[in-house]
Amino acid sequence: MPSVAIVCGILLILLGVIGYSYGLMTQNASPTALIPAAFGIVLLLLGFVSEKKENLRKHLMHLAVVVALIGFIVPASRIISKAGELTLNFATLMLISMALVCLVFVILGVKSFIDARRQRKET
């Protein structure tokens, strides 16, 4: 699971950098384009630390799933609130991308927690 956190963190950082770079190219840059990168940095750090600190892995991965859940809810709620007037532009694609990356991480995290619990019950 830490490696999944690292990969998702890198993807979110790339989304933030791409979004901000696009804004710079169109002379419409906004610091809010870097929000996915902020979530990505947190996931990346949690993934790296949980690889090094085996005794904290469970707690850190739970925290990573909470961060990713927030990273899903924020853009998803923004998309839903603007559903009537939503146009498929670059900003909308960035919101959708962030929501999807975070949702995939949450799903994989929950599956991992369920599998770990089943494995403990079997032993």
Biotite code that builds the C-alpha atoms (Angstrom):
import biotite.structure as struc

atoms = struc.array([
    struc.Atom([0.000, 0.000, 0.000], chain_id="A", res_id=1, res_name="MET", atom_name="CA", element="C"),
    struc.Atom([2.816, 2.508, 0.609], chain_id="A", res_id=2, res_name="PRO", atom_name="CA", element="C"),
    struc.Atom([3.913, 2.102, -3.010], chain_id="A", res_id=3, res_name="SER", atom_name="CA", element="C"),
    struc.Atom([0.370, 2.879, -4.179], chain_id="A", res_id=4, res_name="VAL", atom_name="CA", element="C"),
    struc.Atom([0.414, 6.028, -2.021], chain_id="A", res_id=5, res_name="ALA", atom_name="CA", element="C"),
    struc.Atom([3.699, 7.041, -3.621], chain_id="A", res_id=6, res_name="ILE", atom_name="CA", element="C"),
    struc.Atom([2.402, 6.470, -7.166], chain_id="A", res_id=7, res_name="VAL", atom_name="CA", element="C"),
    struc.Atom([-0.840, 8.345, -6.485], chain_id="A", res_id=8, res_name="CYS", atom_name="CA", element="C"),
    struc.Atom([1.143, 11.127, -4.831], chain_id="A", res_id=9, res_name="GLY", atom_name="CA", element="C"),
    struc.Atom([3.346, 11.463, -7.907], chain_id="A", res_id=10, res_name="ILE", atom_name="CA", element="C"),
    struc.Atom([0.282, 11.508, -10.183], chain_id="A", res_id=11, res_name="LEU", atom_name="CA", element="C"),
    struc.Atom([-1.323, 14.263, -8.115], chain_id="A", res_id=12, res_name="LEU", atom_name="CA", element="C"),
    struc.Atom([1.891, 16.298, -8.106], chain_id="A", res_id=13, res_name="ILE", atom_name="CA", element="C"),
    struc.Atom([2.058, 15.953, -11.883], chain_id="A", res_id=14, res_name="LEU", atom_name="CA", element="C"),
    struc.Atom([-1.574, 17.070, -12.172], chain_id="A", res_id=15, res_name="LEU", atom_name="CA", element="C"),
    struc.Atom([-0.822, 20.160, -10.109], chain_id="A", res_id=16, res_name="GLY", atom_name="CA", element="C"),
    struc.Atom([2.295, 21.024, -12.087], chain_id="A", res_id=17, res_name="VAL", atom_name="CA", element="C"),
    struc.Atom([0.542, 20.440, -15.423], chain_id="A", res_id=18, res_name="ILE", atom_name="CA", element="C"),
    struc.Atom([-2.444, 22.517, -14.329], chain_id="A", res_id=19, res_name="GLY", atom_name="CA", element="C"),
    struc.Atom([-0.307, 25.410, -13.135], chain_id="A", res_id=20, res_name="TYR", atom_name="CA", element="C"),
    struc.Atom([1.933, 25.238, -16.220], chain_id="A", res_id=21, res_name="SER", atom_name="CA", element="C"),
    struc.Atom([-1.109, 25.340, -18.469], chain_id="A", res_id=22, res_name="TYR", atom_name="CA", element="C"),
    struc.Atom([-2.296, 28.391, -16.568], chain_id="A", res_id=23, res_name="GLY", atom_name="CA", element="C"),
    struc.Atom([1.071, 30.055, -17.084], chain_id="A", res_id=24, res_name="LEU", atom_name="CA", element="C"),
    struc.Atom([0.968, 29.320, -20.804], chain_id="A", res_id=25, res_name="MET", atom_name="CA", element="C"),
    struc.Atom([-2.529, 30.788, -21.142], chain_id="A", res_id=26, res_name="THR", atom_name="CA", element="C"),
    struc.Atom([-1.623, 33.703, -18.850], chain_id="A", res_id=27, res_name="GLN", atom_name="CA", element="C"),
    struc.Atom([-4.351, 32.606, -16.471], chain_id="A", res_id=28, res_name="ASN", atom_name="CA", element="C"),
    struc.Atom([-2.268, 30.936, -13.742], chain_id="A", res_id=29, res_name="ALA", atom_name="CA", element="C"),
    struc.Atom([-3.829, 30.469, -10.344], chain_id="A", res_id=30, res_name="SER", atom_name="CA", element="C"),
    struc.Atom([-2.260, 29.015, -7.198], chain_id="A", res_id=31, res_name="PRO", atom_name="CA", element="C"),
    struc.Atom([-5.377, 26.865, -6.805], chain_id="A", res_id=32, res_name="THR", atom_name="CA", element="C"),
    struc.Atom([-4.092, 24.769, -9.720], chain_id="A", res_id=33, res_name="ALA", atom_name="CA", element="C"),
    struc.Atom([-1.442, 23.495, -7.307], chain_id="A", res_id=34, res_name="LEU", atom_name="CA", element="C"),
    struc.Atom([-3.991, 21.994, -4.884], chain_id="A", res_id=35, res_name="ILE", atom_name="CA", element="C"),
    struc.Atom([-3.592, 18.489, -6.377], chain_id="A", res_id=36, res_name="PRO", atom_name="CA", element="C"),
    struc.Atom([0.172, 18.819, -5.888], chain_id="A", res_id=37, res_name="ALA", atom_name="CA", element="C"),
    struc.Atom([-0.337, 19.638, -2.202], chain_id="A", res_id=38, res_name="ALA", atom_name="CA", element="C"),
    struc.Atom([-2.423, 16.486, -1.733], chain_id="A", res_id=39, res_name="PHE", atom_name="CA", element="C"),
    struc.Atom([0.162, 14.574, -3.745], chain_id="A", res_id=40, res_name="GLY", atom_name="CA", element="C"),
    struc.Atom([3.038, 15.740, -1.560], chain_id="A", res_id=41, res_name="ILE", atom_name="CA", element="C"),
    struc.Atom([1.173, 14.596, 1.548], chain_id="A", res_id=42, res_name="VAL", atom_name="CA", element="C"),
    struc.Atom([0.435, 11.165, 0.037], chain_id="A", res_id=43, res_name="LEU", atom_name="CA", element="C"),
    struc.Atom([4.007, 10.838, -1.214], chain_id="A", res_id=44, res_name="LEU", atom_name="CA", element="C"),
    struc.Atom([5.444, 11.648, 2.214], chain_id="A", res_id=45, res_name="LEU", atom_name="CA", element="C"),
    struc.Atom([3.039, 9.292, 3.982], chain_id="A", res_id=46, res_name="LEU", atom_name="CA", element="C"),
    struc.Atom([3.991, 6.544, 1.543], chain_id="A", res_id=47, res_name="GLY", atom_name="CA", element="C"),
    struc.Atom([7.737, 7.062, 2.011], chain_id="A", res_id=48, res_name="PHE", atom_name="CA", element="C"),
    struc.Atom([7.534, 7.275, 5.795], chain_id="A", res_id=49, res_name="VAL", atom_name="CA", element="C"),
    struc.Atom([5.311, 4.198, 6.037], chain_id="A", res_id=50, res_name="SER", atom_name="CA", element="C"),
    struc.Atom([7.867, 2.238, 3.981], chain_id="A", res_id=51, res_name="GLU", atom_name="CA", element="C"),
    struc.Atom([10.593, 3.180, 6.462], chain_id="A", res_id=52, res_name="LYS", atom_name="CA", element="C"),
    struc.Atom([8.564, 2.905, 9.683], chain_id="A", res_id=53, res_name="LYS", atom_name="CA", element="C"),
    struc.Atom([6.925, -0.519, 9.626], chain_id="A", res_id=54, res_name="GLU", atom_name="CA", element="C"),
    struc.Atom([5.421, -0.012, 13.096], chain_id="A", res_id=55, res_name="ASN", atom_name="CA", element="C"),
    struc.Atom([3.578, 3.128, 11.922], chain_id="A", res_id=56, res_name="LEU", atom_name="CA", element="C"),
    struc.Atom([2.474, 1.780, 8.547], chain_id="A", res_id=57, res_name="ARG", atom_name="CA", element="C"),
    struc.Atom([-1.100, 0.951, 9.565], chain_id="A", res_id=58, res_name="LYS", atom_name="CA", element="C"),
    struc.Atom([-1.720, 4.399, 11.034], chain_id="A", res_id=59, res_name="HIS", atom_name="CA", element="C"),
    struc.Atom([-0.002, 6.252, 8.215], chain_id="A", res_id=60, res_name="LEU", atom_name="CA", element="C"),
    struc.Atom([-1.931, 4.377, 5.546], chain_id="A", res_id=61, res_name="MET", atom_name="CA", element="C"),
    struc.Atom([-5.206, 5.103, 7.344], chain_id="A", res_id=62, res_name="HIS", atom_name="CA", element="C"),
    struc.Atom([-4.213, 8.769, 7.372], chain_id="A", res_id=63, res_name="LEU", atom_name="CA", element="C"),
    struc.Atom([-3.313, 8.565, 3.667], chain_id="A", res_id=64, res_name="ALA", atom_name="CA", element="C"),
    struc.Atom([-6.760, 7.158, 2.863], chain_id="A", res_id=65, res_name="VAL", atom_name="CA", element="C"),
    struc.Atom([-8.397, 9.994, 4.823], chain_id="A", res_id=66, res_name="VAL", atom_name="CA", element="C"),
    struc.Atom([-6.303, 12.548, 2.897], chain_id="A", res_id=67, res_name="VAL", atom_name="CA", element="C"),
    struc.Atom([-7.281, 10.878, -0.389], chain_id="A", res_id=68, res_name="ALA", atom_name="CA", element="C"),
    struc.Atom([-10.942, 10.799, 0.662], chain_id="A", res_id=69, res_name="LEU", atom_name="CA", element="C"),
    struc.Atom([-10.824, 14.548, 1.249], chain_id="A", res_id=70, res_name="ILE", atom_name="CA", element="C"),
    struc.Atom([-8.977, 14.843, -2.067], chain_id="A", res_id=71, res_name="GLY", atom_name="CA", element="C"),
    struc.Atom([-11.917, 13.088, -3.707], chain_id="A", res_id=72, res_name="PHE", atom_name="CA", element="C"),
    struc.Atom([-14.736, 14.880, -1.881], chain_id="A", res_id=73, res_name="ILE", atom_name="CA", element="C"),
    struc.Atom([-13.482, 18.427, -2.522], chain_id="A", res_id=74, res_name="VAL", atom_name="CA", element="C"),
    struc.Atom([-13.297, 18.285, -6.341], chain_id="A", res_id=75, res_name="PRO", atom_name="CA", element="C"),
    struc.Atom([-16.304, 15.952, -6.600], chain_id="A", res_id=76, res_name="ALA", atom_name="CA", element="C"),
    struc.Atom([-18.472, 18.352, -4.602], chain_id="A", res_id=77, res_name="SER", atom_name="CA", element="C"),
    struc.Atom([-17.258, 21.235, -6.759], chain_id="A", res_id=78, res_name="ARG", atom_name="CA", element="C"),
    struc.Atom([-18.157, 19.296, -9.907], chain_id="A", res_id=79, res_name="ILE", atom_name="CA", element="C"),
    struc.Atom([-21.587, 18.373, -8.536], chain_id="A", res_id=80, res_name="ILE", atom_name="CA", element="C"),
    struc.Atom([-22.347, 21.924, -7.357], chain_id="A", res_id=81, res_name="SER", atom_name="CA", element="C"),
    struc.Atom([-21.575, 23.303, -10.820], chain_id="A", res_id=82, res_name="LYS", atom_name="CA", element="C"),
    struc.Atom([-23.199, 20.413, -12.720], chain_id="A", res_id=83, res_name="ALA", atom_name="CA", element="C"),
    struc.Atom([-25.788, 22.584, -14.454], chain_id="A", res_id=84, res_name="GLY", atom_name="CA", element="C"),
    struc.Atom([-23.312, 25.126, -15.766], chain_id="A", res_id=85, res_name="GLU", atom_name="CA", element="C"),
    struc.Atom([-20.333, 22.806, -16.145], chain_id="A", res_id=86, res_name="LEU", atom_name="CA", element="C"),
    struc.Atom([-18.343, 23.012, -19.353], chain_id="A", res_id=87, res_name="THR", atom_name="CA", element="C"),
    struc.Atom([-15.707, 20.509, -20.301], chain_id="A", res_id=88, res_name="LEU", atom_name="CA", element="C"),
    struc.Atom([-12.626, 22.706, -20.134], chain_id="A", res_id=89, res_name="ASN", atom_name="CA", element="C"),
    struc.Atom([-9.115, 22.191, -18.800], chain_id="A", res_id=90, res_name="PHE", atom_name="CA", element="C"),
    struc.Atom([-10.025, 23.140, -15.215], chain_id="A", res_id=91, res_name="ALA", atom_name="CA", element="C"),
    struc.Atom([-12.898, 20.654, -15.208], chain_id="A", res_id=92, res_name="THR", atom_name="CA", element="C"),
    struc.Atom([-10.602, 17.925, -16.531], chain_id="A", res_id=93, res_name="LEU", atom_name="CA", element="C"),
    struc.Atom([-8.158, 18.675, -13.719], chain_id="A", res_id=94, res_name="MET", atom_name="CA", element="C"),
    struc.Atom([-10.955, 18.404, -11.131], chain_id="A", res_id=95, res_name="LEU", atom_name="CA", element="C"),
    struc.Atom([-12.128, 15.113, -12.606], chain_id="A", res_id=96, res_name="ILE", atom_name="CA", element="C"),
    struc.Atom([-8.566, 13.781, -12.756], chain_id="A", res_id=97, res_name="SER", atom_name="CA", element="C"),
    struc.Atom([-7.843, 14.651, -9.138], chain_id="A", res_id=98, res_name="MET", atom_name="CA", element="C"),
    struc.Atom([-11.124, 13.124, -7.996], chain_id="A", res_id=99, res_name="ALA", atom_name="CA", element="C"),
    struc.Atom([-10.443, 9.913, -9.923], chain_id="A", res_id=100, res_name="LEU", atom_name="CA", element="C"),
    struc.Atom([-6.865, 9.475, -8.688], chain_id="A", res_id=101, res_name="VAL", atom_name="CA", element="C"),
    struc.Atom([-7.985, 10.023, -5.096], chain_id="A", res_id=102, res_name="CYS", atom_name="CA", element="C"),
    struc.Atom([-11.019, 7.743, -5.470], chain_id="A", res_id=103, res_name="LEU", atom_name="CA", element="C"),
    struc.Atom([-8.874, 4.929, -6.866], chain_id="A", res_id=104, res_name="VAL", atom_name="CA", element="C"),
    struc.Atom([-6.498, 5.290, -3.920], chain_id="A", res_id=105, res_name="PHE", atom_name="CA", element="C"),
    struc.Atom([-9.381, 5.221, -1.420], chain_id="A", res_id=106, res_name="VAL", atom_name="CA", element="C"),
    struc.Atom([-10.843, 2.095, -3.036], chain_id="A", res_id=107, res_name="ILE", atom_name="CA", element="C"),
    struc.Atom([-7.477, 0.331, -3.097], chain_id="A", res_id=108, res_name="LEU", atom_name="CA", element="C"),
    struc.Atom([-6.812, 1.394, 0.493], chain_id="A", res_id=109, res_name="GLY", atom_name="CA", element="C"),
    struc.Atom([-10.124, 0.089, 1.789], chain_id="A", res_id=110, res_name="VAL", atom_name="CA", element="C"),
    struc.Atom([-9.603, -3.170, -0.113], chain_id="A", res_id=111, res_name="LYS", atom_name="CA", element="C"),
    struc.Atom([-6.155, -3.473, 1.440], chain_id="A", res_id=112, res_name="SER", atom_name="CA", element="C"),
    struc.Atom([-7.551, -2.900, 4.940], chain_id="A", res_id=113, res_name="PHE", atom_name="CA", element="C"),
    struc.Atom([-10.245, -5.530, 4.401], chain_id="A", res_id=114, res_name="ILE", atom_name="CA", element="C"),
    struc.Atom([-7.696, -8.033, 3.061], chain_id="A", res_id=115, res_name="ASP", atom_name="CA", element="C"),
    struc.Atom([-5.369, -7.395, 6.013], chain_id="A", res_id=116, res_name="ALA", atom_name="CA", element="C"),
    struc.Atom([-8.190, -7.919, 8.500], chain_id="A", res_id=117, res_name="ARG", atom_name="CA", element="C"),
    struc.Atom([-9.221, -11.182, 6.810], chain_id="A", res_id=118, res_name="ARG", atom_name="CA", element="C"),
    struc.Atom([-5.629, -12.363, 6.847], chain_id="A", res_id=119, res_name="GLN", atom_name="CA", element="C"),
    struc.Atom([-5.307, -11.637, 10.583], chain_id="A", res_id=120, res_name="ARG", atom_name="CA", element="C"),
    struc.Atom([-8.508, -13.576, 11.308], chain_id="A", res_id=121, res_name="LYS", atom_name="CA", element="C"),
    struc.Atom([-7.209, -16.614, 9.403], chain_id="A", res_id=122, res_name="GLU", atom_name="CA", element="C"),
    struc.Atom([-4.034, -16.842, 11.502], chain_id="A", res_id=123, res_name="THR", atom_name="CA", element="C"),
])
